[in-house]
Structures are given as C-alpha cells and as structure tokens.
Amino acid sequence: MSTHRIPVASVDLSGNEERYALDAIRSTWISSTGAYLDRFESEFAALCDTRSALAVCNGTVALHLALLGLDVRPGDEVIVPSLTYVATANAVRYVGAEPVFVDVDPQTWCMDPRRVEEAITRRTRGIIPVHLLGHPADMDPINHIGAVNGLWVVEDAAEATLARYKGKVVGGLSDLATFSFFGNKMFTCGEGGAVTVNDARLAKRMRILRGQGMDPQRRYYFPVTGYNFRLTNLACAILCAQLERREQILQARRRIYEVYNALLSAVPGVTLQPVAPWAELSPWMYACRIEPDQFGCTRDQLIGYLAEQQIETRPMFVPLHGLPPFREESSKRGEVLPVTDAISSTAIMLPTYNQLTEADQHRIVETIAQAGKSSLRTTGVSRRVA
C-alpha cells in the first residue's frame, strides 16, 4: 500500500485562476475596486438567488458585517448552535452581544428548531442557524420562530456553498447569509467571504460600513464609523475562475462522498453523517462518527493512528458552550446540550478535496477498518494510537 501523505484538504487552482489573477495584476487594479470584484459580486448573488452580494475579506468578517448591518448592540442576545466553528459566536461578541447556545438535531447535526424557542428571552434579537458541514439547517421552522417573535435570521453558510434546502439554494433563505472562501472551502481565494442580501437598504448600509463608513456620494466624507472589510479585485479574480468550474467541482466532491459512503457503510462502529430528505448536501468536508464500543477505539485514538499512517484528519469542533470565553455565561444559563457533546466527541472529518483519488479513499477506509479490527482483536492498536 502506498504511504504518501494524504492531506485533509488541498487547493484546486486548475482553471483560469492564474490567468485572471495575472490579468488583474497587469490591469493594476489589485485593491478593493475592479472588474473582477464587480463580476464576482454579481455572479455570486445570482448563484444564491439574491439581489446583492458583498465581497469581504473573510467569513468571520462577513458575520461581523451582517450583525453591524442589523444594528446588534451590547446587551442583545443572539441564539446560535454550540456545534459550530468559533467564528459564529466570536462575531456576536464583536458587537458586544451575547451568544446563547442551543443543541442540534441528531438527524441534521444543525440547530434544533425545537430548542430555539426555549432559548428566547426579552433580550433576544436574532438567530444564526449554521449550515454545518454542508448540511442546511431546517430553515422553515426557524424562520417562523423568528417572524413570530420579531427576530432576524442570518444563515451562517460558511461551509455550505451550493447546498439546497427543499430545492432552494442556501444564501437567500433568510434576512442575510454569510459565506467563507478560506483555503479549504469548495470555492477559495485563500481568504475571503461574502454576505448575501435581498433588502436594498440593508445592502447599502453594509456597503458603507464595509468601506470605512464613507458616503458613496461624497468622497472622503464619513457619516458613520466604518470598517475596512473589503476584499481585493485580485482575490475576486481567483474566485471568478472558481465559480466558472462550479459544476465540475460539485461533481468531483459528490463522487468523493459517494465513495466514502459506500466504503464506510461496511465498517462496524462507523456512523455516516445523516442527510435529511429535504436537504441537498454541499460536499465540503466529509464527516462520520466513530462509536468506540462498536469500533474498538475512540475517535481521538483513530486520529492519532491515521496520522501515523500519513493520513491527516480533523476532529469535530469543540462545543462552544464549553470553551473558556463562553462557558461561564453558558453555565449561568444552565445550558445542557447532550446531542452537541455526543457528536463533538465522536465525529471525524476525513480528507476531502477535488484531486483526492478513489485509490486514496480506499487506502483511507482500509486504514480505518484495520484500526478498528486490530483494536477489537488486541490492545495493540489502542496502545499505538493512545
């Protein structure tokens, strides 16, 4: 068996990325204005079926800008899932508000709508459902809860570009949506992000905030305190080339998911990520759960063993309600999130990128299966991967 290193993610720049980037360089338009910026915002808005898209410098900034646009203030509360990347809660803190954590649905691994209503207080201003690992959150009941209680809803779609909810693409399912174009995402420019929005007034407000607060009709006049959240024309040149290949990228990722599902379904103790019947997954990063009693060793032991075999993986995100910046307030609220804790402690992310070969996938799954069999038969593997 080959022993070359298999990374958990890798960038695919095999289209017009170099040509467009060179074109942007030769045009000298490499900063925050230019033809590629305009083209990307137009094409991404169309892709998400929204009126506007605002390109920003990363996905965390996208969340921050969305909350600023919605005028979230100190003392406000925002309901978020605990099973997500820390940026979701960090952005809430950036505007002085407090993230309130809710559990996830075991059938989607996304925010459980039943838990959202229970978390609403007089200080609640909004809800941020996260489309975790490419799976859309159940938006209809979440939007209904928001409407009934006078709350805004922002989709955190950082991991879910091209995912669909009941046939509709994510990005236009609520008041606002935010995206990330970090190096491991399906579309990337290294760092980058976007906010999609249908409300023209809100889009205008966020454009002003994004560009240092400058009045678009009066140069160097700043009516509000703004931020430098802009993305460069050079970065958007790369993104335009990525969007051109969206169907090719999507099909490559779907093939990877299909192979993993077929191979891993035969491994005892491995539970596949569930997909709701109304969901069309965005194949960003393949994940599954390791049930130690059936598999033979823990998820963390398996990660260590795979690393020894030159296969890089990642554990699921650590629950936010237990992290040092948030756990004191979470404890005061008495938050108990058993589904989040169970998924976080057992889920593993496997290598997922366009160039991953089927042969490499067979090697990955065979190594996983061998770790489980060895651990069940003897204590040798458990000792090696501890």
N, C-alpha and C positions, 0 to 999 in steps of 0.2 A: 504494500500500500504506500502511496506517495506520502511524503512527510513535509511538503512545502507548507508554509504558514497560510492559513485562511483567515483574513480579517473579518471583523463583524460588519464592516461597511467599506465601500470604496466608491470613488467618484468616477462617473462616466462622462467624459467630455469628447465623445467620438463624432459629434455632429459639427455644426457651424460655430461652435463656441470660440475657437481660435480665430476664425475669420472675422466674426463680428467684433470680438474684442480688439483685434488689430484695426478694424475699420473705425471703431470708437477712438482708439489712440491716435490714428492718423488724422481724424477729424479735429482733434484737440479737445473735444467735448468729453472729458473724463470725470467731471464732478457731478453735481446734482441736477443738471438740466441736459437735455439732448434728445435726439430722435429715438434712441432705444428705450429711454425711460418712458416717453410718451407711448411708444408701441407696446411695451410690456404692460403698463397700467391698463391700456385699452384691451389687450388680448386676455389679461388675467380676469378683468371684470366680466368679459364675455364668457370665459371659461366657467366662472362661478355664477353666471346669470344674474349679475348685479349691475347697477347703474355706474358705480365707481369702484376703483381700486387705488389705494395709495401705497406706493412702494416705500418701505422704511428699512433701516439698517439692520434689523434682526427681528426675530419673532417675539422676544421679550419686549422690545420697544413697541411692537405692534399692539400688544396687550396694554402697555402703559398709555399709548396714544388713544386707544379706544376708551379707556377709563377717564382720561383727561377730557376727551370729547364729550363724554356723558356727564361731566362735572361731578364725578365721585369725589367726596371730601372726607377730611378727618371726622371720625365718629360714625361713618357709614359702615355697614356690613355687606359683604358680598359672599354669596354661597358658592363654594367650589368643591369638587371632589378631592378627597385626600390622595387618591391614587392617580397621580399625575406628576409631570416634571415640575420642579420647584418654581419655575418662572411664573406659573399661573398665580400662585399665592404671593410671590415677590412683587408682582406688578400691583396687586391690591394694596400692599404695604407702601409702595412708592407714592401713592396718592393719599396716604395717611389713613386709609380704611383698614378694616379687619377682615381677614378671610375666615369664614365659618365653614367647617368641613362636614361633608356628608358621605355616607357609604355608597358603594357602587352596586349595580345589579349583577349577580353572578352569571346571568345569561348574556351580558354585553361587556362587562368589565368597565362600563361607563356609569356616570352619575345615575343613581336610582331616583326616578321622579317621586316615588313614594316617600323618600327621605327628605326631599326638598321642602315640601310644605311644612313638615315638622320643624324645620330649622328657621323658619321666617319669624322675625321679631319686628318691633316698631322701627328698628334701625336698619333693617334690610333694604337695600336699594337695587340689587340686581343679582343675576345668576350667571355663572360661567360654566356651562357644560363643556367637557373636554371630549373630543372625538379620539379616544385613546387607542393607540396602536392601529390607527387607520379605521377603526370601527365607529360609525356615527352614534352619538348619543340619541336617546329616544326623544326627539325634539317636540313632537306634538303635545304631550302632556306637560313638558317643561315650559313651552311657550304659553300653554293655557294657564298654568300656575302663575307665570309672570304677568299675563294680561289681567287675570282676576285680582291680583294683588298690587297692580300698578308698578311692576318691576320690569326693568330692561333685561334682555338676554343677549349675551355675547358668546358666540361659538369660539372656542379655542380649537382651531383646526390645524395646529402646527404639524401634526402627524398624519393628516388625513386629506391631503390634496387629491381631488378626483373621487373621493368616497361619495356614495349616494345614499340618501335616506328616502325610502318609499319612492324611488325613481328620480328624486331631485338632488342635484349635486350640492354638497356642503358649501358654505360660504354665503348663501343667501337665505338661510333658513330662519334667521332672527334679525334683530336690530343691526348687529355688526358681526363680523367674523375676523379672526386673525390667523395668519399663516407664518410658517418659518421656511427659510431656504438655506438652512445650515448644511454643512458638507455631507451629512448622512441622509438628508431628505431626498425624496423622489425627484424634485427639481431643486437645483442648488446653484448658488453663485459664491459659495464659501461661507459668507454671512449675508443675511438679508431676510426681509419679511414683507408682509403686506396686510392691509386692512381692507376688507370689502364692505360696502355700504350702499344702501338704496336711497337714504334720505339725503337730498341735495344740500340742505342747510348744515347737517351734521358733517358731511364730506367737506364742505367749505371751511367749517370751524377747524376740523382736524388738519387740513392743508395749511392753515395759518399757524396752528400750534406746531406742526412738523417743521416749518421753516423759520424758526426763531421768533414767531409772532408777527412777522412783517405784513403790513397791509398790502394785498396784491395790487391795489390801485395806486399806491403811493410808496415809491421805493425809499427804503431806509426809515420808514415811519412804522413804529411798533406799538399798536394799541393795546396789546396784551403781552404778558410774559410767555415766551415760547421756548421751543427746544430745537436742537439740531438733530432731528431724527431721520434725515434724508438718506436715500440710497443713491449710489452713483450711476451715471449713464454707462460706465464701464461694466459694472456688475449687472445692469439690466441687459446689456448686450449678451452676456452669457446666459441669462435667464430666457431671453427670446429664443436662443438656439435650443435650449432645453425644451421649451414649450412646443417647438416645431416637431419634436420627437415624442410627444406625449403618448401617442398610441403605441409606439414601439416600446417605450419604457414601461407602460402599463402592461402590455402583453408579456414582456420579459419577467416582470415581477409576479404576475399571475401564474406563469409557468413555475416559478420557484416555489410559490405557495402550494400549488397542486402537487408537486413532487414531495415536498415536506409532508403534506397531509397524508399522502399515500404511504410513505415510508414509516412515518412516526405512529400511524394508527395501529401498526402491528407491534409496537414496543410496549410491554407491560409497564404500567406506572406513569405513562406519559399521557396527559390530557390536552387535547388541542384547544386553541382559543375558540370560544363559541362565536357564532355569527347568527344574528337574528334574521328571521325570514324576510324582514323588510329592509335589510341592510345590504349594501354592496361595498365590500371592504376595499379600502385603499391599501394596496400591498406594500406598506412602508418597511416594517421590521417584523419578521416572523417571530411569534412567541408561542410558547406552550408551557404547561405546568408539569412539575416533577413531584409526584406523590411518593414520598420516601418509603412508606410501608410497603407499597407495591413495587416500586422501582428498585429499591435496595440501598440507596444512599440519598443524601439530601441534595437539593438544588445547588447549594454552595460547594459541596464536595464535587459534584459533577462539573461545575465551572472550573474548579481547580484542576481536575483531571483532563478536561478538554484543553486547557491552557498548556498543560504538559505535552499534549499531542499536537501543539501548534494550531489550535482552533480557538479563535477569540470569540467570546460571547459576552453578554451583559446580563446582570440580574434585573428584575423589575424594579421600578422606582421605589425608594423607601417612602412609606406613608408620611405625608406632610404633617399630619397632626402629631406625630411623634418626634419631629425634628426640633432642635433647640430653639430656633426663632419663634416657633408656633406652639410648642407643647404646653406651655404654662396656661395660655389663654384657652387652648383646647380642653385642658384638664378642668379648668374652671367651668366650662360649659358642659362638662360631663360627657364628652363625645366618646362613644364606643362604636368602633367600625370593624366588625369581625370579618366581613367579606373582603374589605380592603386589606386587612392584615394577612388573611389566608392567601390571597393572590400574590401579594407583595413578597411573601416568604417562599413561594414555590415556583413562580414564573421565571422563565429564562428567555432571553432574546437570542436568536441564532443568526449566523451570517446571512445577510440579505442585501444583495446589490446586483446590478444589471448583468455583470460579467460572470457571476457565480455559475459554475458548470454543474451539470447533473452528476458528473463523476465526483465532484467535490461534495455535493449534497449526500451522495451515497456514503462517502467517507465519513462525513459528519454524523449521520444517523447510525452507521455501523459502530462508530466510536461510542456514541451514546448508549447503544444497545449493549455493547461489550462492557461498559462501566456498570450498567445495571445487572447484567448476568454475573459478572465477577463478584460484585458486592453481595449478591444473593447467595452465591456458592461459597465464598470465603470472605474473610475480613480483609483480604489483601488490598483490594481497590479502595476500600474505605480508609485504610491506613494511608495509602498513597495520596488520596485526594483530600485528606483532612487538613 
